Amino acid sequence: MARRQLTLDNNVAAELAGSEDSVLRALRGKLEADLHLRGNVLTLEGEPDDVAAAAVVVDEMVELIEQGHDVAPGTIEAVTGALDADESPAEILDDVVWRHRNTKVAPKTLNQKRYVDSIRRHTITFGIGPAGTGKTFLAVAMAAAALTERKVQRIILTRPAVEAGERLGFLPGDIQAKVDPYLRPLFDALFDMLDPDRVNGYFERNVIEVAPLAFMRGRTLNDSFVILDEAQNTSPEQMKMFLTRLGFNSRMVVTGDVTQIDLPTDQRSGLIAVSDILSDVQDISFVRFGGEDVVRHKLVQRIVAAYDAHGARDARAEHGPTPRT
């Protein structure tokens, strides 16, 4: 058994504990070594290798706190994920893509960092992965930053309205009222980024435009930051139609989760097809997220993992046992 003690600054110790010891509990759940914090003295106990590994994580957490970062239970995932990939946790968490009043948006995982870097470097970026991985939220943050910095003149948000079969007449009200149920996640992210009055002003002046995917046909989108959400519910033809709307000085981000396809069972998802068609095309990037990138409630990670495991079992059962050679 090995034992190591670290004496911390009182303020650092308080931040490391977190509200109602939330960060400390998360650390205990992530580390193999036993961890105790009494006053400003942190004690690690366990097998030598476990204590050494735990000390590296704690040292990174302490360094982030000393640099002024707000740490939370989710920060531990970012730190451990970065260390596993031989990356600097501070480099990931320091990359603030949007800041407004009390809102600060920065990557929380290595894949999220790759995602925002890809959006900066490529004209078209695909973010593919399960719910809660920040695909849409980060895309909207990047769009808000691009608009504020005058890199684009407008933001266009779109999504396939598969629930209404693209026949929006089933819903009452004007076009805004009709598309609202389908684009609500994008609205929510926008209102998290900007003051409501500012967002409403952008809508009135068409600086921010929301429209179902069917309304994109025949257009050329110049000087725009365009986000296609829930792209797993596009057909291959719709995906081609959308991507060919790209105009000059524009950027596109396409997000989706291929495990949540609502299309008829005999119809292939455009998001699956496009991965095969455009994977080698220059200036187009694909970033794939996994359960380790889920930054919502911890239970969401477990739900994603359970569904993945269940799907794998069903696949094995469908194909039968692997024959022996």
Buried (B, 14 or more C-beta within 10 A) or exposed (E): EBEBEBEBEEEBBBBBBBEEEEBBBBBBEBBEBBBEBEEBEBBBBBEEEBBBBBBEBBEBBBBBBEEEBEBBBBBBBBBBBBBEEEBEBBEBBBBEBBEBEEEEBBBBBBBBBBBBBBBBEBBBBBBBBBBBBBBBBBBBBBBBBBBEEEBBBBBBBBBBBBEBEEEBEEBEEEEEEBBEEBBEBBBEBBBBBBEEEBBEEBBEEEBBBBBBBBBBEEBEBBEBBBBBBBBBBBBBEBBBBBBEBBEEEBBBBBBBBBBEBEBEEEEEBBBBBBBEBBEEEEEBBBBBBBBBBBBBEBEBBEBBBEBBEEEEEEEEEEEEEEEEE
